[in-house]
Amino acid sequence: MRKSLSLRRRQLLQSMLALGAAPLLPAAHAQPAQPQAILTRAVPSSGEALPAIGLGSWITFNVGNDPAARAACTDVMRNFFAAGGRMIDSSPMYGSAQEVIGESLQKLGMPKQLFAADKVWTASDERGPEQIETSRRHWGIGKFDLLQVHNLLSWEEHVPMLLAMKKAGRLRYAGITTSEGRRHAEFERIMQSQPLDFVQVTYNILDREVENRILPLARERGMAVIANRPFRQGALIDAVKRHPLPAWAVEIDCANWAQFLLKFIVSHPDITCAIPATSNVAHVRENMGAARGRLPDPAMRRRMIDHVEKLA
């Protein structure tokens, strides 16, 4: 009798499976969903892979000694690293941002995946090394991965200094920055004459001037490109969020406007990393989502431009 019951149970189970009743089986039998791989781009001068979304600190991390605001910045960094982020970008121009980053790194146990990017920003060539050392102490790290001449200030003196630091093993990468479309002609001349690893420029769905000359030159010269002001310091987000996200955004796995705008940037093959700044945990999670899923092809990029230009 028991054998007969056992046979009937097996037959019933087989029938249920044939009818698609597998979801009724215990969860232990289900295969866990595999997380989407994070989008990375190679640094041309080394081949090192960097996640395509980084973290900026202009304004958002300049919170002084406010304990609650500092704790919020730590939470942002915690979620940034948890989502696979690496590059954090700052500058001595950003008020207390460097100190806030350093305090947060200590609280988080100095995450090993950190890619520390900072800048030299002084008109005095003699003060450059001193400023860099002060920045390094604020961060609490052994050395920076990347140092950049901020907005080309005294670049004639600072670029050779950074290249010498790199040669001596005290720095991994050297670069220059500009923003808001300023001094592009001079920027190009420096790119053509100096063996830089990185350049940082403004690039977003509305500010696309660098597509004409700077991005092709970076490709030709083997330089990584960091995109700053991806949201025009929040103004672009404010302009589009009054409108619903287009239904066709699901075709590139966008769940919100931040991902829509960031995916446009990092889908350009010459962009290495975009660095949106935020002090909001929900926003950093949204931003990091742009480094996963499908990216727009050239036709979709054109459609995105046309749509945003009508809204902004």
C-alpha positions as CSV (number, residue, x, y, z in Angstrom):
1,M,0.0,0.0,0.0
2,R,2.8,2.4,0.9
3,K,4.6,1.7,-2.4
4,S,1.4,2.5,-4.2
5,L,1.0,5.8,-2.4
6,S,4.6,6.7,-3.0
7,L,4.2,6.0,-6.7
8,R,1.0,8.1,-6.9
9,R,2.8,11.0,-5.1
10,R,5.7,10.9,-7.7
11,Q,3.1,10.8,-10.5
12,L,1.3,13.8,-9.1
13,L,4.5,15.8,-8.7
14,Q,5.5,15.0,-12.3
15,S,2.1,16.2,-13.5
16,M,2.4,19.4,-11.5
17,L,5.8,20.1,-13.1
18,A,4.5,19.4,-16.5
19,L,1.7,22.0,-15.9
20,G,4.3,24.7,-14.9
21,A,3.7,24.4,-11.1
22,A,7.5,24.7,-10.4
23,P,7.0,28.0,-8.5
24,L,5.0,26.0,-5.8
25,L,8.2,24.1,-4.9
26,P,10.2,25.2,-1.8
27,A,12.3,28.3,-2.3
28,A,15.4,26.3,-1.7
29,H,15.0,24.8,-5.1
30,A,14.9,28.1,-6.9
31,Q,18.0,29.6,-8.6
32,P,19.0,33.0,-7.1
33,A,18.9,35.9,-9.6
34,Q,22.3,36.9,-10.8
35,P,23.2,40.5,-10.2
36,Q,24.0,42.5,-13.3
37,A,27.7,43.2,-13.9
38,I,28.7,46.8,-13.3
39,L,29.9,48.7,-16.3
40,T,33.6,49.4,-16.3
41,R,35.9,51.2,-18.6
42,A,39.7,50.7,-19.1
43,V,42.2,53.4,-18.3
44,P,44.0,53.6,-21.7
45,S,47.5,54.1,-20.2
46,S,47.3,51.1,-17.9
47,G,44.3,48.9,-18.8
48,E,42.9,49.2,-15.2
49,A,39.2,48.8,-15.1
50,L,37.2,51.6,-13.4
51,P,33.4,51.6,-12.8
52,A,31.8,54.1,-15.2
53,I,30.0,55.9,-12.3
54,G,32.1,57.7,-9.7
55,L,31.3,60.1,-6.9
56,G,32.0,63.8,-6.9
57,S,32.2,66.0,-3.8
58,W,31.8,69.6,-5.0
59,I,29.4,71.4,-2.7
60,T,27.7,68.2,-1.4
61,F,30.6,67.2,0.9
62,N,31.4,70.8,2.0
63,V,29.4,70.4,5.2
64,G,31.9,71.8,7.8
65,N,31.6,70.3,11.2
66,D,27.9,69.4,11.1
67,P,27.7,65.9,12.6
68,A,24.5,64.9,11.0
69,A,25.6,66.2,7.6
70,R,29.0,64.3,7.9
71,A,27.1,61.1,8.9
72,A,25.0,61.5,5.8
73,C,28.1,61.8,3.6
74,T,29.5,58.6,5.3
75,D,26.2,56.8,4.4
76,V,26.5,58.0,0.8
77,M,30.0,56.6,0.6
78,R,29.0,53.4,2.2
79,N,26.3,52.8,-0.4
80,F,28.5,54.0,-3.2
81,F,31.1,51.3,-2.3
82,A,28.4,48.7,-1.7
83,A,27.1,49.3,-5.2
84,G,30.6,48.7,-6.7
85,G,31.8,52.3,-6.9
86,R,35.5,53.2,-6.7
87,M,36.5,56.7,-7.9
88,I,35.9,59.6,-5.5
89,D,36.9,63.0,-6.8
90,S,37.7,66.1,-4.7
91,S,39.8,69.2,-4.6
92,P,41.3,71.6,-2.0
93,M,38.9,74.1,-3.6
94,Y,35.9,72.2,-2.1
95,G,36.0,73.5,1.4
96,S,35.7,70.8,4.0
97,A,35.1,68.0,1.5
98,Q,38.5,66.4,1.8
99,E,38.3,66.2,5.6
100,V,34.7,64.8,5.3
101,I,35.9,62.1,2.9
102,G,38.8,61.2,5.1
103,E,36.6,60.9,8.2
104,S,34.2,58.7,6.3
105,L,36.9,56.5,4.9
106,Q,38.1,55.9,8.4
107,K,34.6,55.0,9.6
108,L,34.2,52.6,6.7
109,G,37.5,50.9,7.4
110,M,39.4,52.4,4.4
111,P,37.7,50.3,1.6
112,K,40.4,48.7,-0.5
113,Q,38.6,49.4,-3.8
114,L,38.9,53.2,-3.3
115,F,40.3,55.1,-6.3
116,A,41.3,58.4,-4.8
117,A,41.2,61.3,-7.2
118,D,42.1,64.9,-6.1
119,K,43.6,68.0,-7.5
120,V,46.3,70.7,-7.0
121,W,44.8,74.2,-7.0
122,T,47.3,77.0,-6.3
123,A,48.9,79.7,-8.3
124,S,52.2,79.2,-6.5
125,D,54.3,76.4,-7.9
126,E,56.2,76.3,-4.6
127,R,53.0,75.6,-2.6
128,G,52.0,72.7,-4.9
129,P,53.8,69.9,-3.0
130,E,52.7,71.3,0.4
131,Q,49.0,71.5,-0.7
132,I,49.1,67.9,-2.1
133,E,50.5,66.6,1.2
134,T,47.8,68.5,3.2
135,S,45.2,66.9,0.9
136,R,46.7,63.4,1.4
137,R,46.6,63.8,5.2
138,H,42.9,65.0,5.0
139,W,42.1,61.8,3.1
140,G,44.2,59.6,5.4
141,I,45.7,57.6,2.6
142,G,49.2,56.6,1.6
143,K,49.1,58.2,-1.8
144,F,46.6,59.4,-4.4
145,D,45.7,57.3,-7.4
146,L,45.1,60.4,-9.5
147,L,46.1,64.0,-9.2
148,Q,44.9,66.7,-11.6
149,V,45.7,70.3,-12.2
150,H,42.4,72.0,-11.2
151,N,41.1,74.2,-14.0
152,L,44.6,74.5,-15.5
153,L,45.7,76.8,-12.7
154,S,49.5,77.2,-13.1
155,W,49.6,74.0,-15.2
156,E,53.0,74.8,-16.6
157,E,54.5,74.3,-13.2
158,H,52.2,71.6,-11.8
159,V,52.0,69.2,-14.7
160,P,55.8,68.5,-14.6
161,M,55.5,68.1,-10.8
162,L,52.8,65.5,-11.1
163,L,54.7,63.6,-13.8
164,A,57.7,63.6,-11.6
165,M,55.6,62.2,-8.7
166,K,54.3,59.5,-11.0
167,K,57.8,58.6,-12.1
168,A,59.0,58.4,-8.5
169,G,56.1,56.0,-7.6
170,R,54.3,58.6,-5.4
171,L,51.3,58.8,-7.7
172,R,49.7,56.5,-10.2
173,Y,48.1,58.8,-12.7
174,A,48.4,62.5,-13.7
175,G,45.8,64.7,-15.4
176,I,44.2,68.2,-15.9
177,T,40.7,69.5,-15.5
178,T,38.3,72.2,-16.8
179,S,34.6,72.8,-16.5
180,E,31.7,74.6,-18.1
181,G,33.4,74.7,-21.5
182,R,36.2,77.0,-20.4
183,R,39.7,77.2,-22.0
184,H,39.1,74.3,-24.4
185,A,41.7,75.6,-26.9
186,E,44.4,75.7,-24.3
187,F,43.2,72.4,-22.9
188,E,43.7,70.7,-26.3
189,R,47.2,72.1,-26.6
190,I,48.2,70.7,-23.3
191,M,46.7,67.3,-24.3
192,Q,48.8,67.3,-27.4
193,S,52.0,68.2,-25.7
194,Q,51.9,66.4,-22.3
195,P,51.8,62.6,-21.5
196,L,48.7,62.7,-19.4
197,D,46.7,59.8,-18.1
198,F,43.4,61.6,-17.5
199,V,41.5,64.6,-18.5
200,Q,38.4,65.9,-16.8
201,V,35.8,68.0,-18.7
202,T,32.1,69.0,-18.6
203,Y,30.0,66.6,-20.6
204,N,26.2,65.9,-20.4
205,I,23.2,65.5,-22.6
206,L,23.0,69.2,-23.3
207,D,26.7,70.2,-23.0
208,R,28.3,68.2,-25.8
209,E,31.0,70.5,-27.2
210,V,33.8,68.1,-26.2
211,E,32.5,65.5,-28.7
212,N,34.0,67.6,-31.5
213,R,37.7,67.7,-30.6
214,I,38.5,66.9,-27.0
215,L,37.1,63.3,-26.9
216,P,38.6,62.3,-30.3
217,L,41.9,63.7,-29.1
218,A,41.7,61.8,-25.8
219,R,41.1,58.6,-27.8
220,E,44.1,59.4,-30.1
221,R,46.4,60.3,-27.2
222,G,45.3,57.3,-25.0
223,M,43.8,59.4,-22.2
224,A,41.0,58.5,-19.9
225,V,38.1,61.0,-19.7
226,I,36.2,62.0,-16.5
227,A,32.8,63.8,-17.1
228,N,32.0,66.4,-14.5
229,R,28.7,68.4,-14.1
230,P,26.6,65.5,-15.4
231,F,23.4,67.1,-14.1
232,R,24.6,70.8,-14.5
233,Q,24.9,71.0,-10.7
234,G,21.3,69.8,-10.3
235,A,19.7,72.3,-12.7
236,L,19.3,69.6,-15.4
237,I,17.6,67.2,-13.1
238,D,15.3,69.9,-11.8
239,A,14.4,70.8,-15.4
240,V,13.4,67.3,-16.5
241,K,11.9,65.8,-13.3
242,R,8.8,67.9,-13.8
243,H,8.0,65.6,-16.7
244,P,7.4,61.8,-16.7
245,L,10.3,59.6,-17.8
246,P,9.5,58.4,-21.3
247,A,8.1,54.9,-21.5
248,W,10.8,53.9,-24.0
249,A,13.5,54.5,-21.3
250,V,12.9,50.8,-20.2
251,E,14.6,49.8,-23.4
252,I,17.9,50.9,-21.8
253,D,17.0,49.8,-18.2
254,C,16.4,53.3,-16.9
255,A,14.1,53.6,-13.8
256,N,14.6,57.3,-13.2
257,W,15.9,60.5,-14.8
258,A,19.3,60.3,-13.1
259,Q,20.0,57.0,-14.8
260,F,18.6,58.3,-18.1
261,L,21.0,61.3,-18.0
262,L,24.0,59.3,-16.8
263,K,23.6,56.4,-19.3
264,F,23.7,59.0,-22.1
265,I,27.1,60.1,-20.8
266,V,28.7,56.7,-20.1
267,S,27.4,55.2,-23.4
268,H,29.9,57.5,-25.2
269,P,32.9,55.1,-25.9
270,D,35.5,57.8,-25.0
271,I,34.1,58.5,-21.6
272,T,35.7,56.6,-18.8
273,C,33.8,57.8,-15.7
274,A,31.1,60.3,-14.8
275,I,31.2,61.8,-11.3
276,P,27.8,63.0,-10.1
277,A,27.9,64.6,-6.7
278,T,25.3,63.9,-4.0
279,S,24.8,63.8,-0.2
280,N,21.6,61.8,-0.5
281,V,21.7,58.0,-0.2
282,A,18.7,57.4,-2.4
283,H,20.3,59.5,-5.1
284,V,23.7,57.7,-5.0
285,R,21.8,54.4,-5.4
286,E,19.9,55.7,-8.4
287,N,23.2,57.0,-9.9
288,M,25.0,53.7,-9.4
289,G,22.1,52.0,-11.2
290,A,23.3,53.7,-14.4
291,A,26.3,51.5,-14.4
292,R,24.2,48.4,-14.9
293,G,21.9,47.1,-17.6
294,R,21.6,48.1,-21.3
295,L,23.2,51.2,-22.7
296,P,21.8,53.3,-25.6
297,D,23.1,52.8,-29.1
298,P,23.8,55.8,-31.4
299,A,20.1,56.0,-32.6
300,M,18.8,55.9,-29.0
301,R,21.3,58.6,-28.0
302,R,19.9,60.9,-30.7
303,R,16.4,60.1,-29.5
304,M,17.4,61.0,-25.9
305,I,19.0,64.3,-27.0
306,D,15.9,65.3,-29.0
307,H,13.6,64.5,-26.0
308,V,15.6,66.3,-23.4
309,E,16.1,69.4,-25.6
310,K,12.4,69.8,-25.8
311,L,12.0,69.6,-22.0
312,A,15.0,71.6,-20.7
